[in-house]
Amino acid sequence: MKKLVHALVLVGLVGAPALVVAAEESPHSLSANIGLTSNYIFRGISQTGGDAAIQGGVDYTHSSGFYLGTWGSNVGWLKDYQGYDSGKVEVDIYGGYRGDIGKTELTYDLGAIQYIYPGDRPAGITRADTTELYAALGWKWFTAKYSYYVSDEVFGFANADSSDYLDISASVPIGETGLTAGAHWGTFNFKNNGAQDYTDWKVSLAYDMSKLSTVMSGVTVGVMYTDTDADKSVWTDTNNEFLGKSTTTVWVSKAF
């Protein structure tokens, strides 16, 4: 948490000057979040087979722009799609550097993320763990992000290093209403696994609950609609659930 040393005003006897100690702000910041979603959708693909998920994370940020974080969620695809004997959790560890570009309104974000999927898998089943490098450029409400994969396995697909994902998104506040409208388009290209390639898109609406009461500070609720052009024959799990189908999802989160 940011620690702010409040200014101290020392007033002496009548006629004596006041001494003001300047406020100092720590360069270190810690934040956390927890959320509940009716369906964990990642880049258009359900990670829970249409089921709900509990999620949360912790982030460290330095005033220089350096950051580190971890985030986790329950998932269902390790067993129902990938063929793991056991495994119900995703843990992400990430870090990078972000900041402004000169005196412009442009921002940048460079980093890496490791997706970790603990679990047991039989011989012949590809590991799900994935390593991603990313670079993003932002302007006001718009962001373009490019992700490049350096691990041999990419979300369970073998020999897929050099796969990539391009994400273009917008997040626009609607006046002072507390509402934020979002839109996203992305395309995933799997190296040596072309049948898995797909494009996804999303529209969303989120509401800052602190507009209703200060007691709800940090609480956000939202709804989103997602869809893909993924091949149903490729992206259907063992429960006959098409993971890339059009879906409406609701969620609530709390930031600390």
WOKAUR-V351500 format. One record per residue. OMEGA is omega in whole degrees, -180 to 180 (NA if undefined). Layout:
omega: <OMEGA,OMEGA>
This chain:
omega: <177,179,-179,176,-176,179,179,179,-178,-178,-179,179,-180,179,179,-179,178,179,-179,177,-175,177,178,-179,-180,177,-177,-180,174,176,-180,179,175,-177,176,-180,-178,-180,-180,180,177,-179,175,-176,178,178,-177,-180,179,-179,-179,179,171,-172,177,-179,178,-178,172,179,174,-177,178,-177,179,179,174,179,174,-175,-179,179,168,179,179,-170,-179,179,-171,-179,-174,179,175,172,178,-180,-177,-172,169,175,180,173,-174,178,-180,-178,180,-179,180,176,-179,180,179,175,179,175,178,179,179,-179,180,179,175,175,-177,-179,-180,178,179,179,178,178,178,179,-177,178,-178,-176,-171,177,-175,169,-178,176,-178,177,-178,175,-177,-175,-172,-179,170,-176,178,179,-177,-173,-176,176,178,179,178,-180,174,178,-174,177,-173,177,-173,169,178,179,177,-175,174,-174,177,177,-169,177,-179,-179,179,-175,-173,178,175,178,-179,175,-176,171,180,178,-177,177,-178,179,179,178,-172,-179,-179,-178,177,173,179,178,-175,167,-175,176,-179,-179,178,-174,178,176,179,-178,177,177,-178,-179,180,-179,178,174,-178,176,178,176,-179,178,179,170,-179,179,-177,-178,-178,-171,176,-176,-176,175,-178,178,177,-171,-178,-177,177,-172,170,-175,173,-177,174,-180,178,178,-179,NA>
